[in-house]
């Protein structure tokens, strides 16, 4: 016959002296049986209360560890993003061209305008300019006349006799009757040059030129004379055009140009009536601010 254990509630045989589940003596009956404290119910050999007391710390610990790992991961991601280098665009506008200035331009050239002004073709607001006129500048007397010490040239016309010499020095001897004459018989004078030297650098403001052979009007007409010169001072070149007249031409620079030599290269000429190839420059004067 089967009976129910009053301690653990399991069904047992009434012949059993002890409950095989909870171990309580089966013969304890009546009030003595009823007063026996009920032992905790075991599941898989483990007390329920004990399991409850063990699982709660485990669960709490697991939650804390998981939360810590998640926070650490979030913090690491944020630091990685903050440590990335973000390129900052250059605020200055890109430019493929650089505007030349007076300091970085080796050559300034220009063409004669109707007003006689030679303007630079570099497009720089600070570029030097030169103005050509047949009228003497009003303040030229306030400047110092430069003394040239020597001269060179690409060629020289051979002497006819001891009376006529055509060396470069004839262009700065203060005598317009004499002249430098190039001697290249293959051209009319284009490409030939005359260079005059000073003993020190001077700030050149004005240049006066007597172009052609000024011995007399007949010789002026018979010889070739320049109508365009490339004037070079300290690497700066001015292409200047002149009128074909037997008068002094005054070249005025927008501001003084430091130089210790001046080179005049013939670019264009008017061919004389006698058919000679000789191109002449009779006299050159220069004026400095010092």
Backbone as CSV, one residue per row, in Angstrom:
resi,resn,N_x,N_y,N_z,CA_x,CA_y,CA_z,C_x,C_y,C_z
1,UNK,0.859,-1.185,0.000,0.000,0.000,0.000,0.898,1.238,0.000
2,UNK,0.567,2.228,-0.752,1.340,3.461,-0.881,0.786,4.515,0.039
3,UNK,1.704,5.204,0.710,1.314,6.330,1.567,2.158,7.540,1.139
4,UNK,1.720,8.675,1.650,2.433,9.915,1.305,3.235,10.373,2.499
5,UNK,4.530,10.616,2.231,5.414,11.137,3.290,4.967,12.531,3.647
6,UNK,4.697,12.715,4.974,4.224,14.013,5.416,5.346,15.063,5.456
7,UNK,6.566,14.624,5.246,7.700,15.575,5.294,8.019,16.115,3.914
8,UNK,8.273,15.164,2.976,8.664,15.635,1.627,7.538,15.526,0.631
9,UNK,6.426,14.791,1.002,5.281,14.705,0.108,5.414,13.663,-0.955
10,UNK,6.476,12.862,-0.904,6.657,11.822,-1.900,5.803,10.603,-1.525
11,UNK,5.429,9.814,-2.570,4.655,8.594,-2.354,5.617,7.445,-2.062
12,UNK,5.402,6.781,-0.905,6.313,5.703,-0.511,5.467,4.496,-0.083
13,UNK,6.147,3.356,-0.009,5.472,2.125,0.466,5.310,2.203,1.978
14,UNK,4.139,1.742,2.449,3.888,1.896,3.878,4.736,0.945,4.709
15,UNK,5.442,0.041,4.052,6.291,-0.878,4.782,7.653,-0.291,5.094
16,UNK,7.962,0.842,4.454,9.280,1.493,4.644,9.352,2.123,6.013
17,UNK,10.471,1.845,6.742,10.664,2.462,8.033,11.176,3.911,7.888
18,UNK,11.874,4.165,6.817,12.395,5.532,6.544,11.972,5.951,5.142
19,UNK,11.727,7.194,5.023,11.388,7.741,3.668,12.648,7.733,2.825
20,UNK,12.596,7.059,1.701,13.798,7.002,0.850,14.159,8.356,0.212
21,UNK,13.283,9.324,0.313,13.531,10.634,-0.320,14.106,11.648,0.650
22,UNK,13.486,11.706,1.876,13.960,12.733,2.820,14.663,12.121,4.022
23,UNK,14.535,10.782,4.214,15.252,10.096,5.285,14.589,10.138,6.632
24,UNK,13.401,10.653,6.708,12.706,10.743,8.003,12.110,9.371,8.325
25,UNK,12.191,8.975,9.652,11.640,7.675,10.061,10.154,7.673,9.819
26,UNK,9.672,6.606,9.179,8.264,6.557,8.781,7.360,6.267,9.961
27,UNK,7.990,5.667,11.063,7.107,5.282,12.142,6.736,6.443,13.023
28,UNK,7.365,7.666,12.748,6.971,8.841,13.508,5.618,9.304,13.001
29,UNK,4.598,9.093,13.839,3.220,9.396,13.451,2.606,10.283,14.487
30,UNK,1.355,10.632,14.219,0.572,11.441,15.173,1.191,12.799,15.314
31,UNK,1.152,13.333,16.564,1.647,14.691,16.788,3.146,14.744,16.627
32,UNK,3.809,13.630,16.983,5.253,13.624,16.825,5.628,13.764,15.359
33,UNK,4.898,13.078,14.483,5.157,13.181,13.030,4.859,14.560,12.527
34,UNK,3.748,15.076,13.009,3.348,16.405,12.513,4.287,17.493,12.974
35,UNK,4.984,17.303,14.147,5.866,18.348,14.661,7.259,18.305,14.045
36,UNK,7.520,17.296,13.265,8.843,17.230,12.612,8.957,18.359,11.610
37,UNK,10.019,19.169,11.747,10.159,20.320,10.794,10.309,19.836,9.370
38,UNK,9.654,20.545,8.569,9.704,20.194,7.134,11.057,20.624,6.554
39,UNK,11.799,19.657,6.080,13.117,20.022,5.495,12.936,20.716,4.144
40,UNK,13.914,21.483,3.785,13.808,22.144,2.472,13.773,21.148,1.336
41,UNK,12.960,21.468,0.373,12.823,20.579,-0.784,14.077,20.663,-1.631
42,UNK,14.633,19.507,-2.006,15.845,19.443,-2.830,15.494,19.170,-4.278
43,UNK,16.124,19.852,-5.110,15.968,19.610,-6.559,17.332,19.259,-7.089
44,UNK,17.441,18.092,-7.678,18.714,17.590,-8.201,19.781,17.597,-7.118
45,UNK,19.343,17.303,-5.877,20.299,17.210,-4.785,20.741,18.541,-4.237
46,UNK,20.118,19.657,-4.616,20.533,20.993,-4.158,19.368,21.676,-3.508
47,UNK,19.597,22.302,-2.350,18.525,23.044,-1.683,18.094,24.207,-2.543
48,UNK,16.778,24.448,-2.603,16.242,25.571,-3.363,16.776,26.885,-2.824
49,UNK,16.755,27.023,-1.455,17.218,28.280,-0.856,18.694,28.500,-1.138
50,UNK,19.470,27.388,-1.081,20.909,27.515,-1.359,21.152,27.945,-2.788
51,UNK,20.347,27.324,-3.716,20.505,27.707,-5.137,20.163,29.150,-5.339
52,UNK,19.117,29.605,-4.637,18.696,31.004,-4.806,19.798,31.926,-4.313
53,UNK,20.425,31.562,-3.160,21.463,32.426,-2.596,22.721,32.435,-3.449
54,UNK,22.993,31.386,-4.203,24.173,31.318,-5.071,23.926,32.015,-6.387
55,UNK,22.779,31.866,-6.981,22.499,32.416,-8.320,22.422,33.930,-8.344
56,UNK,21.926,34.548,-7.295,21.770,36.013,-7.305,23.111,36.720,-7.430
57,UNK,24.125,36.376,-6.634,25.432,37.026,-6.832,26.016,36.765,-8.213
58,UNK,25.792,35.518,-8.693,26.322,35.187,-10.021,25.697,36.059,-11.085
59,UNK,24.373,36.221,-10.990,23.667,37.051,-11.983,24.125,38.502,-11.887
60,UNK,24.210,39.002,-10.647,24.655,40.394,-10.457,26.062,40.592,-11.002
61,UNK,26.942,39.646,-10.711,28.316,39.759,-11.211,28.382,39.757,-12.726
62,UNK,27.560,38.864,-13.318,27.526,38.793,-14.791,27.059,40.105,-15.399
63,UNK,26.012,40.687,-14.778,25.487,41.960,-15.286,26.528,43.060,-15.170
64,UNK,27.204,43.106,-14.004,28.226,44.144,-13.799,29.355,44.013,-14.811
65,UNK,29.825,42.769,-15.005,30.915,42.554,-15.968,30.488,42.935,-17.373
66,UNK,29.271,42.516,-17.754,28.781,42.850,-19.103,28.675,44.354,-19.293
67,UNK,28.155,45.022,-18.281,28.001,46.472,-18.350,29.361,47.154,-18.466
68,UNK,30.320,46.629,-17.703,31.675,47.198,-17.769,32.292,47.020,-19.149
69,UNK,32.126,45.826,-19.730,32.658,45.558,-21.069,32.023,46.475,-22.099
70,UNK,30.696,46.661,-21.994,29.989,47.527,-22.953,30.484,48.963,-22.831
71,UNK,30.610,49.445,-21.584,31.098,50.816,-21.383,32.522,50.989,-21.918
72,UNK,33.350,49.972,-21.647,34.721,50.034,-22.155,34.772,50.079,-23.671
73,UNK,33.909,49.273,-24.320,33.873,49.267,-25.790,33.439,50.613,-26.328
74,UNK,32.403,51.194,-25.701,31.921,52.513,-26.158,33.017,53.564,-25.992
75,UNK,33.706,53.544,-24.856,34.772,54.515,-24.602,35.910,54.361,-25.609
76,UNK,36.268,53.103,-25.941,37.344,52.860,-26.913,36.966,53.381,-28.298
77,UNK,35.699,53.158,-28.714,35.238,53.629,-30.029,35.294,55.150,-30.097
78,UNK,34.861,55.806,-28.995,34.873,57.274,-28.974,36.296,57.806,-29.082
79,UNK,37.217,57.188,-28.358,38.618,57.631,-28.432,39.219,57.414,-29.811
80,UNK,38.861,56.304,-30.459,39.372,56.057,-31.810,38.895,57.130,-32.782
81,UNK,37.638,57.508,-32.677,37.098,58.539,-33.563,37.758,59.884,-33.306
82,UNK,37.990,60.191,-32.024,38.592,61.479,-31.694,40.053,61.551,-32.105
83,UNK,40.710,60.383,-32.182,42.133,60.380,-32.529,42.380,60.435,-34.016
84,UNK,41.339,60.308,-34.842,41.526,60.369,-36.298,41.906,61.774,-36.716
85,UNK,42.861,61.887,-37.665,43.286,63.191,-38.174,42.391,63.577,-39.333
86,UNK,41.690,64.658,-39.163,40.796,65.145,-40.214,41.518,66.227,-40.997
87,UNK,41.769,66.052,-42.288,42.479,67.068,-43.066,41.690,68.356,-43.133
88,UNK,42.409,69.451,-42.891,41.784,70.773,-42.954,42.091,71.389,-44.308
89,UNK,41.098,71.793,-45.070,41.359,72.372,-46.388,42.123,73.676,-46.272
90,UNK,43.019,73.913,-47.261,43.800,75.146,-47.316,42.869,76.316,-47.598
91,UNK,42.830,77.333,-46.686,41.911,78.452,-46.922,42.320,79.352,-48.058
92,UNK,43.609,79.279,-48.449,44.042,80.163,-49.528,43.597,79.606,-50.864
93,UNK,43.120,80.420,-51.782,42.650,79.933,-53.082,43.785,79.405,-53.916
94,UNK,43.497,78.313,-54.619,44.514,77.732,-55.491,44.738,78.627,-56.691
95,UNK,45.987,78.651,-57.101,46.314,79.486,-58.254,47.395,78.804,-59.063
96,UNK,47.239,78.779,-60.360,48.214,78.179,-61.249,49.209,79.192,-61.771
97,UNK,48.948,80.456,-61.530,49.823,81.489,-62.052,50.277,82.387,-60.921
98,UNK,51.435,82.953,-61.079,51.966,83.904,-60.121,52.216,85.213,-60.837
99,UNK,51.655,86.302,-60.320,51.838,87.604,-60.936,53.248,88.091,-60.671
100,UNK,54.012,88.428,-61.708,55.369,88.898,-61.489,55.366,90.283,-60.864
101,UNK,56.394,90.558,-60.068,56.567,91.873,-59.480,57.927,92.406,-59.873
102,UNK,58.183,93.616,-59.468,59.443,94.236,-59.842,60.624,93.461,-59.298
103,UNK,60.463,92.864,-58.107,61.576,92.183,-57.476,61.893,90.844,-58.113
104,UNK,60.893,90.152,-58.709,61.145,88.820,-59.248,61.088,88.768,-60.762
105,UNK,60.992,89.901,-61.400,60.964,89.914,-62.857,62.330,90.305,-63.371
106,UNK,62.904,89.466,-64.244,64.216,89.762,-64.793,64.155,90.703,-65.975
107,UNK,63.015,90.790,-66.626,62.921,91.633,-67.809,61.560,92.284,-67.871
108,UNK,61.564,93.587,-68.100,60.329,94.342,-68.264,60.371,94.960,-69.657
109,UNK,59.378,94.654,-70.461,59.379,95.184,-71.809,58.085,95.918,-72.070
110,UNK,58.072,96.718,-73.107,56.867,97.476,-73.399,56.885,97.997,-74.812
111,UNK,55.840,98.693,-75.225,55.752,99.278,-76.548,55.381,100.749,-76.424
112,UNK,55.759,101.506,-77.378,55.505,102.940,-77.359,54.044,103.217,-77.642
113,UNK,53.411,103.972,-76.746,52.017,104.358,-76.925,51.973,105.735,-77.581
114,UNK,50.786,106.183,-78.078,50.699,107.498,-78.702,51.195,108.632,-77.807
115,UNK,51.094,108.460,-76.483,51.555,109.510,-75.575,53.050,109.440,-75.323
116,UNK,53.707,108.438,-75.911,55.142,108.289,-75.713,55.511,107.464,-74.504
117,UNK,54.540,106.812,-73.865,54.826,106.039,-72.654,55.128,104.597,-72.997
118,UNK,56.184,104.081,-72.410,56.513,102.669,-72.547,55.990,101.960,-71.311
119,UNK,55.014,101.070,-71.492,54.397,100.401,-70.351,54.831,98.953,-70.302
120,UNK,55.013,98.432,-69.084,55.436,97.056,-68.903,54.343,96.102,-69.348
121,UNK,54.752,94.962,-69.934,53.788,93.943,-70.365,53.633,92.848,-69.328
122,UNK,54.234,93.002,-68.139,54.130,91.958,-67.119,52.797,91.991,-66.415
123,UNK,52.074,93.076,-66.443,50.788,93.173,-65.774,50.908,93.466,-64.295
124,UNK,52.118,93.682,-63.786,52.297,93.961,-62.365,52.093,95.439,-62.096
125,UNK,51.373,95.718,-60.987,51.100,97.106,-60.646,52.381,97.824,-60.237
126,UNK,53.415,97.099,-59.785,54.644,97.717,-59.326,55.734,97.690,-60.398
127,UNK,55.431,97.238,-61.610,56.435,97.140,-62.662,56.896,98.527,-63.073
128,UNK,58.183,98.603,-63.419,58.742,99.869,-63.878,58.221,100.201,-65.262
129,UNK,58.094,101.486,-65.535,57.711,101.948,-66.862,58.663,103.056,-67.283
130,UNK,58.662,103.357,-68.559,59.502,104.429,-69.090,58.681,105.271,-70.055
131,UNK,58.950,106.544,-70.063,58.254,107.474,-70.942,59.263,108.144,-71.863
132,UNK,58.969,108.180,-73.146,59.869,108.757,-74.137,59.280,110.064,-74.639
133,UNK,60.129,111.090,-74.713,59.650,112.401,-75.141,60.767,113.144,-75.879
134,UNK,60.359,114.062,-76.750,61.320,114.952,-77.418,61.519,116.241,-76.620
135,UNK,60.814,116.366,-75.510,60.916,117.548,-74.658,61.748,117.222,-73.424
136,UNK,62.698,118.088,-73.113,63.543,117.878,-71.944,62.697,117.939,-70.669
137,UNK,62.870,116.972,-69.726,62.130,117.009,-68.460,62.446,118.282,-67.678
138,UNK,61.436,118.817,-67.020,61.600,120.083,-66.308,62.601,119.986,-65.167
139,UNK,62.680,118.819,-64.515,63.535,118.697,-63.332,64.848,117.988,-63.610
140,UNK,65.246,117.872,-64.863,66.460,117.108,-65.171,67.696,117.758,-64.555
141,UNK,67.646,119.083,-64.373,68.792,119.777,-63.777,68.955,119.446,-62.297
142,UNK,67.932,118.853,-61.693,68.033,118.471,-60.282,68.753,117.133,-60.093
143,UNK,69.082,116.455,-61.185,69.760,115.164,-61.137,71.220,115.313,-61.571
144,UNK,72.010,114.311,-61.218,73.440,114.353,-61.490,73.755,113.633,-62.804
145,UNK,74.551,114.280,-63.626,74.964,113.658,-64.881,75.999,112.585,-64.581
146,UNK,75.760,111.389,-65.127,76.626,110.239,-64.861,77.839,110.283,-65.776
147,UNK,78.970,109.887,-65.232,80.192,109.783,-66.037,80.423,108.318,-66.387
148,UNK,80.385,108.002,-67.661,80.697,106.642,-68.110,82.214,106.479,-68.145
149,UNK,82.677,105.324,-67.699,84.117,105.075,-67.626,84.649,104.233,-68.774
150,UNK,83.810,103.421,-69.385,84.246,102.573,-70.501,83.036,102.110,-71.284
151,UNK,83.311,101.490,-72.424,82.229,100.990,-73.265,82.629,99.756,-74.040
152,UNK,81.628,98.934,-74.349,81.829,97.741,-75.189,80.761,97.741,-76.270
153,UNK,80.986,96.940,-77.300,79.991,96.822,-78.366,80.160,95.498,-79.071
154,UNK,79.113,95.086,-79.772,79.142,93.822,-80.511,80.027,93.909,-81.743
155,UNK,80.163,95.107,-82.307,81.019,95.307,-83.477,81.315,96.798,-83.613
156,UNK,82.344,97.111,-84.394,82.736,98.508,-84.631,83.139,98.649,-86.100
157,UNK,82.680,99.725,-86.707,83.068,100.008,-88.080,84.562,100.319,-88.142
158,UNK,85.222,99.756,-89.136,86.657,99.993,-89.268,86.936,101.466,-89.555
159,UNK,88.089,101.933,-89.079,88.471,103.318,-89.294,88.753,103.563,-90.785
160,UNK,88.326,104.730,-91.230,88.662,105.135,-92.601,90.040,105.772,-92.613
161,UNK,90.281,106.630,-91.664,91.592,107.253,-91.458,91.656,107.707,-90.008
162,UNK,92.703,108.421,-89.690,92.861,108.848,-88.309,91.859,109.918,-87.901
163,UNK,91.136,110.465,-88.839,90.185,111.520,-88.504,88.868,110.958,-87.959
164,UNK,88.490,109.774,-88.405,87.181,109.239,-88.039,87.340,107.908,-87.289
165,UNK,86.973,107.931,-86.017,86.982,106.744,-85.176,85.546,106.468,-84.744
166,UNK,85.209,105.175,-84.615,83.807,104.815,-84.327,83.675,103.898,-83.111
167,UNK,84.673,103.945,-82.230,84.662,103.088,-81.044,83.500,103.465,-80.102
168,UNK,83.162,102.563,-79.148,82.081,102.860,-78.192,82.300,104.158,-77.409
169,UNK,83.556,104.511,-77.156,83.832,105.731,-76.398,83.317,106.974,-77.106
170,UNK,83.101,106.903,-78.415,82.597,108.055,-79.166,81.143,108.369,-78.795
171,UNK,80.474,107.431,-78.134,79.076,107.656,-77.760,78.941,108.341,-76.394
172,UNK,80.051,108.540,-75.680,79.953,109.253,-74.394,81.120,110.247,-74.224
173,UNK,81.542,110.884,-75.317,82.629,111.870,-75.263,82.117,113.313,-75.215
174,UNK,80.803,113.459,-74.973,80.175,114.791,-74.882,80.287,115.583,-76.188
175,UNK,80.413,114.856,-77.288,80.508,115.525,-78.592,79.572,114.811,-79.574
176,UNK,78.399,115.381,-79.866,77.452,114.716,-80.781,77.964,114.571,-82.212
177,UNK,79.024,115.292,-82.554,79.553,115.183,-83.907,80.140,113.796,-84.145
178,UNK,80.742,113.230,-83.108,81.298,111.880,-83.225,80.205,110.860,-82.925
179,UNK,80.459,109.592,-83.265,79.439,108.563,-83.053,80.054,107.173,-82.997
180,UNK,79.338,106.283,-82.270,79.641,104.847,-82.377,78.892,104.328,-83.578
181,UNK,79.598,103.520,-84.389,78.960,102.918,-85.559,79.277,101.431,-85.557
182,UNK,78.225,100.620,-85.626,78.436,99.165,-85.650,79.008,98.770,-87.010
183,UNK,79.676,97.619,-87.044,80.390,97.248,-88.266,79.945,95.933,-88.879
184,UNK,78.748,95.461,-88.562,78.279,94.204,-89.128,77.683,94.466,-90.505
185,UNK,78.371,94.033,-91.527,77.922,94.297,-92.900,76.828,93.339,-93.365
186,UNK,76.512,92.342,-92.543,75.496,91.368,-92.941,74.075,91.821,-92.599
187,UNK,73.977,92.831,-91.741,72.654,93.325,-91.354,72.649,94.839,-91.450
188,UNK,71.493,95.405,-91.208,71.371,96.859,-91.152,71.597,97.384,-89.737
189,UNK,72.007,96.515,-88.844,72.293,96.922,-87.470,71.442,96.202,-86.436
190,UNK,70.389,95.491,-86.886,69.538,94.783,-85.919,70.340,93.724,-85.149
191,UNK,70.191,93.736,-83.844,70.893,92.777,-82.998,72.242,93.267,-82.494
192,UNK,72.800,94.322,-83.082,74.066,94.868,-82.598,73.811,95.677,-81.322
193,UNK,74.812,95.763,-80.450,74.588,96.428,-79.174,75.776,97.279,-78.757
194,UNK,75.483,98.272,-77.936,76.454,99.172,-77.319,76.206,99.153,-75.813
195,UNK,77.264,98.928,-75.018,77.120,98.889,-73.568,78.104,99.863,-72.928
196,UNK,77.577,100.731,-72.068,78.383,101.742,-71.395,78.423,101.431,-69.896
197,UNK,79.591,101.618,-69.290,79.818,101.227,-67.898,80.083,102.439,-67.011
198,UNK,79.658,102.314,-65.742,79.938,103.308,-64.713,80.846,102.685,-63.660
199,UNK,81.521,103.506,-62.877,82.435,102.958,-61.873,81.717,102.478,-60.618
200,UNK,80.409,102.766,-60.480,79.613,102.291,-59.352,78.145,102.315,-59.737
201,UNK,77.345,101.635,-58.921,75.907,101.590,-59.194,75.281,102.949,-58.924
202,UNK,74.391,103.325,-59.832,73.716,104.607,-59.731,72.217,104.406,-59.947
203,UNK,71.393,105.178,-59.251,69.945,105.134,-59.504,69.590,106.006,-60.712
204,UNK,69.470,105.370,-61.867,69.271,106.099,-63.131,67.811,106.519,-63.269
205,UNK,67.602,107.815,-63.490,66.246,108.357,-63.662,65.988,108.765,-65.112
206,UNK,66.979,109.357,-65.764,66.802,109.818,-67.150,67.951,109.314,-68.026
207,UNK,67.649,109.109,-69.309,68.658,108.833,-70.342,68.328,109.715,-71.542
208,UNK,69.348,110.408,-72.046,69.187,111.212,-73.255,69.957,110.548,-74.384
209,UNK,69.316,110.401,-75.541,69.908,109.704,-76.680,69.893,110.602,-77.913
210,UNK,71.062,110.662,-78.581,71.169,111.292,-79.900,71.411,110.165,-80.889
211,UNK,70.380,109.788,-81.611,70.415,108.602,-82.474,70.748,108.986,-83.898
212,UNK,71.566,108.132,-84.540,71.987,108.414,-85.902,73.335,109.130,-85.922
213,UNK,73.763,109.486,-87.127,75.022,110.209,-87.318,74.724,111.711,-87.306
214,UNK,75.192,112.396,-86.255,74.869,113.807,-86.086,75.993,114.730,-86.614
215,UNK,76.880,114.212,-87.418,77.929,115.084,-87.953,77.314,116.237,-88.735
216,UNK,76.295,115.907,-89.518,75.507,116.937,-90.203,74.223,116.283,-90.700
217,UNK,73.317,117.076,-91.232,72.025,116.560,-91.680,72.179,115.558,-92.813
218,UNK,73.172,115.809,-93.713,73.366,114.895,-94.846,73.794,113.516,-94.352
219,UNK,74.730,113.497,-93.412,75.186,112.209,-92.890,74.081,111.545,-92.045
220,UNK,73.263,112.341,-91.377,72.141,111.752,-90.639,71.229,110.985,-91.601
221,UNK,70.979,111.558,-92.765,70.089,110.923,-93.740,70.754,109.734,-94.432
222,UNK,72.062,109.789,-94.621,72.740,108.741,-95.388,73.013,107.487,-94.560
223,UNK,73.199,107.637,-93.243,73.490,106.476,-92.387,72.208,105.900,-91.763
224,UNK,72.288,104.608,-91.378,71.163,103.982,-90.674,71.065,104.562,-89.255
225,UNK,69.847,104.660,-88.730,69.638,105.141,-87.365,68.567,104.283,-86.692
226,UNK,68.749,104.047,-85.400,67.802,103.186,-84.677,66.450,103.879,-84.496
227,UNK,65.397,103.109,-84.645,64.048,103.585,-84.304,63.434,102.742,-83.173
228,UNK,64.124,101.689,-82.758,63.702,100.903,-81.591,64.927,100.303,-80.933
229,UNK,65.031,100.489,-79.614,66.136,99.949,-78.835,65.590,99.133,-77.662
230,UNK,66.284,98.061,-77.321,66.048,97.359,-76.061,67.077,97.874,-75.066
231,UNK,66.610,98.631,-74.088,67.497,99.249,-73.108,67.499,98.370,-71.855
232,UNK,68.691,97.918,-71.464,68.811,96.977,-70.351,69.598,97.606,-69.210
233,UNK,68.992,97.605,-68.019,69.637,98.072,-66.796,69.427,97.033,-65.707
234,UNK,70.504,96.440,-65.213,70.436,95.451,-64.118,69.427,94.349,-64.395
235,UNK,69.417,93.835,-65.612,68.527,92.730,-65.951,67.140,93.150,-66.368
236,UNK,66.787,94.413,-66.203,65.468,94.894,-66.617,65.579,95.485,-68.015
237,UNK,64.717,95.018,-68.917,64.792,95.399,-70.330,63.549,96.188,-70.709
238,UNK,63.771,97.319,-71.362,62.683,98.163,-71.850,62.796,98.252,-73.372
239,UNK,61.747,97.856,-74.085,61.705,97.997,-75.542,61.101,99.365,-75.852
240,UNK,61.924,100.246,-76.411,61.528,101.643,-76.584,61.624,102.024,-78.056
241,UNK,60.558,102.648,-78.558,60.538,103.123,-79.942,60.767,104.632,-79.987
242,UNK,61.405,105.079,-81.077,61.768,106.482,-81.222,61.310,107.015,-82.580
243,UNK,61.137,108.310,-82.627,60.819,108.957,-83.902,62.098,109.133,-84.711
244,UNK,61.956,109.144,-86.024,63.104,109.338,-86.911,63.314,110.834,-87.142
245,UNK,63.881,111.479,-86.132,64.166,112.921,-86.206,65.538,113.154,-85.595
246,UNK,66.216,114.182,-86.112,67.544,114.525,-85.602,67.396,115.451,-84.393
247,UNK,66.828,114.874,-83.317,66.603,115.599,-82.074,66.889,114.653,-80.902
248,UNK,67.264,115.224,-79.754,67.480,114.360,-78.581,66.171,113.716,-78.128
249,UNK,66.269,112.443,-77.740,65.137,111.728,-77.162,65.412,111.532,-75.674
250,UNK,64.403,111.832,-74.847,64.545,111.732,-73.398,63.716,110.541,-72.886
251,UNK,64.410,109.616,-72.261,63.754,108.448,-71.666,63.671,108.683,-70.165
252,UNK,62.450,108.651,-69.638,62.215,108.886,-68.208,61.649,107.621,-67.584
253,UNK,62.287,107.130,-66.534,61.804,105.951,-65.821,60.836,106.369,-64.727
254,UNK,59.841,105.526,-64.471,58.828,105.845,-63.460,59.444,106.014,-62.082
255,UNK,60.537,105.317,-61.831,61.344,105.549,-60.637,62.773,105.130,-60.945
256,UNK,63.756,105.666,-60.237,65.153,105.371,-60.563,65.452,103.870,-60.558
257,UNK,66.312,103.478,-61.501,66.713,102.072,-61.642,68.185,101.950,-61.294
258,UNK,68.492,101.138,-60.281,69.880,100.935,-59.873,70.625,100.161,-60.954
259,UNK,71.774,100.687,-61.391,72.544,100.004,-62.426,73.972,100.529,-62.429
260,UNK,74.904,99.683,-62.865,76.283,100.130,-63.065,76.685,100.044,-64.530
261,UNK,75.733,99.668,-65.389,75.958,99.664,-66.840,74.610,99.757,-67.545
262,UNK,74.652,100.227,-68.783,73.448,100.330,-69.604,73.781,99.761,-70.979
263,UNK,72.940,98.833,-71.432,73.149,98.244,-72.764,72.004,98.661,-73.683
264,UNK,72.370,99.052,-74.886,71.415,99.437,-75.916,71.540,98.450,-77.071
265,UNK,70.508,97.641,-77.294,70.502,96.673,-78.387,69.555,97.170,-79.477
266,UNK,70.052,97.231,-80.692,69.271,97.757,-81.810,68.231,96.716,-82.234
267,UNK,66.967,97.121,-82.268,65.879,96.219,-82.665,65.341,96.574,-84.051
268,UNK,65.121,97.867,-84.310,64.618,98.318,-85.603,65.424,99.541,-86.039
269,UNK,65.545,99.708,-87.378,66.314,100.830,-87.914,65.581,101.446,-89.104
270,UNK,65.989,102.651,-89.425,65.640,103.271,-90.706,66.903,103.240,-91.561
271,UNK,66.797,102.666,-92.752,67.965,102.505,-93.614,68.282,103.834,-94.284
272,UNK,69.579,104.192,-94.277,70.023,105.450,-94.862,69.970,105.447,-96.385
273,UNK,70.156,106.646,-96.952,70.010,106.821,-98.414,71.205,106.301,-99.202
274,UNK,72.373,106.173,-98.553,73.555,105.748,-99.315,73.692,104.235,-99.381
275,UNK,72.788,103.513,-98.736,72.829,102.055,-98.803,73.846,101.406,-97.902
276,UNK,74.554,102.203,-97.082,75.508,101.615,-96.142,74.756,100.899,-95.014
277,UNK,75.441,99.931,-94.446,74.824,99.173,-93.367,75.142,99.753,-91.988
278,UNK,75.885,100.860,-91.953,76.323,101.394,-90.669,75.150,102.028,-89.932
279,UNK,74.920,101.546,-88.677,73.898,102.140,-87.811,74.624,102.869,-86.687
280,UNK,74.196,104.089,-86.390,74.974,104.969,-85.519,74.197,105.423,-84.288
281,UNK,74.943,105.627,-83.218,74.458,106.329,-82.023,75.510,107.379,-81.703
282,UNK,75.098,108.642,-81.750,76.077,109.720,-81.606,76.416,110.026,-80.154
283,UNK,75.418,110.047,-79.272,75.711,110.434,-77.895,74.675,109.852,-76.941
284,UNK,75.172,109.514,-75.717,74.305,108.991,-74.660,74.646,109.754,-73.378
285,UNK,73.612,110.264,-72.719,73.759,110.885,-71.411,72.819,110.162,-70.436
286,UNK,73.282,110.043,-69.195,72.440,109.443,-68.160,72.479,110.333,-66.926
287,UNK,71.345,110.325,-66.189,71.222,111.180,-65.018,70.737,110.332,-63.848
288,UNK,71.376,110.516,-62.697,71.030,109.708,-61.511,70.529,110.616,-60.386
289,UNK,69.863,109.979,-59.418,69.326,110.706,-58.280,70.401,111.006,-57.239
290,UNK,71.588,110.451,-57.440,72.677,110.687,-56.497,73.877,111.273,-57.217
